[in-house]
Amino acid sequence: MRHHRFLDDRLPSEQPYALYFRDDERTVFGVLRFERSKDNPYSSFATVTRKIMDDAEFRESLIDEGSKKVWKGR
C-alpha cells in the first residue's frame, strides 16, 4: 500500500486524504479518499490496511484503474 497525504500545517485535519493500494501482481489498483483527513473513521493506518485486505466487498468498492498511474516507476 502507498499512503499519500496532502499536508498543510495550518489546517491538517481539513486536508484531503488518499490511500492508494495495489495487489502484488499489479492487477488490482484502488484508492480510498476522504475530502478531509478528519473524516477518516479508521483509527490508524494499520486498521484501514487490514480493512482493505480482509474485506473483499469493501475493497471492490475502492477499485480505481485510474490510480494505476500512481505506481508507475515503483
C-alpha positions as CSV (number, residue, x, y, z in Angstrom):
1,M,0.0,0.0,0.0
2,R,1.0,3.5,-0.6
3,H,0.0,6.3,1.8
4,H,-0.3,9.8,0.3
5,R,-1.3,12.9,2.3
6,F,-1.5,16.5,1.3
7,L,-0.2,18.4,4.3
8,D,-0.8,22.0,5.4
9,D,0.3,22.9,8.9
10,R,-2.4,25.4,9.2
11,L,-5.4,23.1,8.8
12,P,-4.1,19.5,8.8
13,S,-7.5,17.9,9.6
14,E,-9.2,19.8,6.8
15,Q,-6.9,18.5,4.1
16,P,-7.7,15.7,1.6
17,Y,-6.6,12.2,2.4
18,A,-5.9,9.4,-0.1
19,L,-4.7,5.9,0.4
20,Y,-3.6,4.1,-2.8
21,F,-3.3,0.3,-2.9
22,R,-2.5,-2.5,-5.3
23,D,-2.0,-6.2,-5.2
24,D,1.4,-7.9,-5.6
25,E,0.7,-9.0,-9.1
26,R,-0.2,-5.4,-10.1
27,T,-3.5,-6.4,-11.5
28,V,-5.8,-4.6,-8.9
29,F,-5.5,-0.9,-8.2
30,G,-7.6,1.2,-5.9
31,V,-7.8,4.3,-3.7
32,L,-9.6,5.3,-0.6
33,R,-10.3,9.0,-0.5
34,F,-11.7,11.4,2.0
35,E,-12.4,15.1,1.4
36,R,-10.9,15.9,4.8
37,S,-8.5,13.7,6.7
38,K,-10.6,14.2,9.9
39,D,-13.4,12.3,8.0
40,N,-11.4,9.1,8.1
41,P,-13.2,6.8,10.6
42,Y,-10.3,4.4,10.9
43,S,-8.1,4.9,14.0
44,S,-4.8,4.0,12.3
45,F,-3.1,3.2,9.1
46,A,-2.9,-0.5,10.2
47,T,-6.7,-0.6,10.8
48,V,-7.6,0.7,7.3
49,T,-5.0,-1.5,5.7
50,R,-6.5,-4.6,7.4
51,K,-10.0,-3.5,6.4
52,I,-8.9,-3.2,2.7
53,M,-7.1,-6.5,2.8
54,D,-9.7,-8.6,4.7
55,D,-13.0,-7.2,3.4
56,A,-13.4,-8.1,-0.3
57,E,-16.7,-6.2,-0.7
58,F,-15.1,-3.0,0.8
59,R,-12.0,-3.4,-1.4
60,E,-14.1,-3.9,-4.5
61,S,-15.9,-0.6,-3.8
62,L,-12.5,1.2,-4.0
63,I,-11.2,-0.3,-7.2
64,D,-10.0,2.5,-9.5
65,E,-7.9,1.6,-12.6
66,G,-7.0,5.3,-12.9
67,S,-5.0,5.1,-9.7
68,K,-2.6,2.7,-11.5
69,K,-0.6,5.8,-12.7
70,V,0.5,6.5,-9.1
71,W,2.5,3.2,-9.2
72,K,4.4,3.9,-12.4
73,G,8.2,3.5,-11.8
74,R,7.8,2.0,-8.4
